[in-house]
C-alpha cells in the first residue's frame, strides 16, 4: 500500500474531526507528504474518540494549538502517520 486513500475516508475523517475542531479549513498530511484538503468542519465538540475507530491501532503522537499528529496501523497492518492542522 503506497498511501492512505483520503477520498475513501474523507467522510469518516471529517465526521470525526467535527467533534474536536473549530470551524476551519482542515488538511491532512500523509507520511509521503501528500496533502489533501478535507471538508470544512462547522462545530466545536470535545470528544475525539471517533477518529481512533478509523484505524486498528491509533495514538496521538503530538498535539498543539493548531495541529495533531496521529500514528496508526490500519486493518492491513500498514503503518503510517497523519498530521491534521487547521487555520
PEHU-V740169 format. One record per run of one state. SS is the DSSP state (alpha for helix, beta for strand, coil for the rest). FROM is the first residue (numbers start at 1). TO is the last residue. If there is no record, write none. Layout:
BEGIN
SS:FROM:TO ; SS:FROM:TO
END
This chain:
BEGIN
coil:1:5 ; alpha:6:17 ; coil:18:23 ; beta:24:24 ; coil:25:25 ; beta:26:30 ; coil:31:34 ; beta:35:37 ; coil:38:40 ; beta:41:41 ; coil:42:48 ; alpha:49:52 ; coil:53:56 ; beta:57:63 ; coil:64:66 ; beta:67:73 ; coil:74:78 ; beta:79:86 ; coil:87:87
END
